[in-house]
C-alpha cells in the first residue's frame, strides 16, 4: 500500500496539504539543525517529511534568524541527506 502512495505523490504536483506538511516538518526538525550547522542557501531532499516525499527537494535560504523555503521541486534522481551525523 505504501508504494502506491509514494507513486501517487511523485506523479502529481504537491497539494496544499502536502506542502503544509513539508513546511511544518522542515520548521520543526530541519531548521534547528540548519542553525546548528550555520547553513546558508541550499537544497535538501524532503525525505525528512516521510518516504512519500523522498523524490522532492526543498530549496531554502536564511531569513533573519530563521530559514524560509524558496521552492519545492520534484527530482527523479533526488536522495536524502542525514543531518544527524
Secondary structure, DSSP 8 states (H G I E B T S, - for coil): -HHHHHHHHHTS---HHHHHHHHHHIIIIIHHHHHHTT--SEEEEGGGG-GGGTTEEEEEEEETTEEEEEEEEE-TT--------
